[in-house]
């Protein structure tokens, strides 16, 4: 299981740490949305929900976000 909470993110010029962290999480989980990822359909759906919560945090850009817990990868 990947641990998406422990991504190390550096602040890009002009961006915030929240935006950079959200971008890193989204990039690290992009593969979960591929049709041949090997994940169960329920797991893919869980990642869709998880990734939307990350996008919501990115848009709101709170000073102290509460990051969602990543779903457990379930293989088909």
C-alpha positions in Angstrom: 0.0 0.0 0.0 1.3 3.4 -0.9 1.5 6.0 1.8 0.3 9.2 0.2 0.4 11.2 3.5 4.2 11.1 3.7 4.9 12.9 0.4 7.7 15.4 0.7 6.7 18.7 -0.9 8.7 21.8 -1.5 6.9 25.1 -2.0 7.0 26.2 -5.6 7.5 29.8 -6.5 4.2 31.6 -6.5 2.3 28.6 -4.9 1.3 27.7 -1.4 2.4 24.6 0.5 -1.2 23.4 0.5 -1.4 23.6 -3.3 1.9 21.9 -3.7 0.9 19.1 -1.4 -2.4 18.6 -3.1 -0.7 18.6 -6.5 1.8 15.9 -5.3 -1.0 13.7 -3.9 -3.0 14.0 -7.1 0.0 13.2 -9.2 0.9 10.2 -7.0 -2.7 8.8 -7.3 -3.2 9.6 -11.0 -2.5 5.9 -11.9 -5.6 4.8 -9.8 -7.8 6.3 -12.5 -6.4 4.3 -15.4 -8.7 1.7 -16.9 -6.1 -1.1 -16.5 -4.8 -0.1 -13.1 -5.6 -3.5 -11.6 -7.7 -2.0 -8.8 -11.2 -3.2 -8.0 -14.0 -1.0 -9.3 -14.9 -0.1 -5.7 -11.4 0.9 -5.0 -11.3 3.1 -8.1 -14.5 4.8 -6.9 -12.9 5.3 -3.4 -9.9 7.0 -5.1 -12.3 9.2 -7.1 -13.9 10.4 -3.9 -10.5 10.8 -2.2 -9.0 12.8 -5.1 -12.1 15.1 -5.1 -11.6 15.8 -1.4 -7.9 16.7 -2.2 -9.1 19.1 -5.0 -11.6 20.7 -2.6 -8.8 21.4 -0.1 -6.6 22.8 -2.9 -9.3 25.2 -4.0 -10.1 26.3 -0.5 -6.4 26.6 0.4 -6.9 26.6 4.2 -4.1 27.5 6.5 -4.3 24.2 8.4 -6.1 21.6 6.2 -7.3 18.2 7.4 -6.2 15.8 4.8 -8.4 12.9 3.9 -7.1 9.4 4.5 -6.2 7.6 1.3 -8.1 4.5 0.5 -6.5 1.1 0.8 -5.5 -0.3 -2.5 -7.6 -3.3 -3.4 -6.4 -5.4 -6.3 -8.8 -7.3 -8.6 
